[in-house]
Amino acid sequence: MLPFSAVCPRGLRQVFKGKPRPQDLKIFVATTHEDLMIDFEVYRGANTPFGDRTLGVGVSVILHLSKSIPRGSCIYFDRYLSSIPLLEKLNTIGLHGTSTLMMNRKPERKNIDFKPDRRIQRGESQQFVCDDMVVIKWMETTFVKRWDKSTSVFMDISAPNTITNYNRHMGGVDILDQSMEYYRTFMKTRKWTLKVILHFIDLAVCNV
């Protein structure tokens, strides 16, 4: 998000009530897990060239930014942009996707029926394989220790590799945002074009 509250073309400035900076310019960014920016797109409302939006804005954002990513790569993203149709679409264009998924977005047609949280022990995982897709539920974020009665010792139970890889590779955009806050050029201007130019100059410095 790029803080800006002056006059700009319609659809460019986004308003988020209740936020510390309620008026910003929204910029979608694809990065590596080491916060190196790969591609970006300034959100301009309906004028943003996202192409097909029938599956939603989140899906169109990922598909648009993925054009700069080599085929065969794996893309990691969060639950706000994730959906089953997006993962299926990525697979058809030669990309792999890994993300968290809201339970209300899981496909009913795949017969995915996880146990309720109260019936799953800490460290336990469940997975369902649906064609070329795997959906996993894990009751912890890292490894856990469980007491083994048969050997009278604590056993380390690691998370599934898919979840470990997701936790390892997520966060590049957050790290880049943090770096931008450290090195942002603060200059008062009412011209949104100049504000965007300064932002990407700072971004180039952070990318070095």
Buried (B, 14 or more C-beta within 10 A) or exposed (E): BBBBEEEBEEEBBBEEEEEEEEBBBBBBBBBEBEBEBBBBBBBBEEEBEBEEBEBEEBBBBBBBBBEEBEEEEEBBBBEEBBBBEBBBBBBEEEBBBBBEBEEEEBBEEBEBEBEEEEEBEEBBBBEBEBEEBEBBBBBBEEEBEEEEEEEEEEEEBEBBEBBBBBEEBBBBBEBBBEBBEEEBEEEEEEEBEEBBEBBBEBBEEBBE
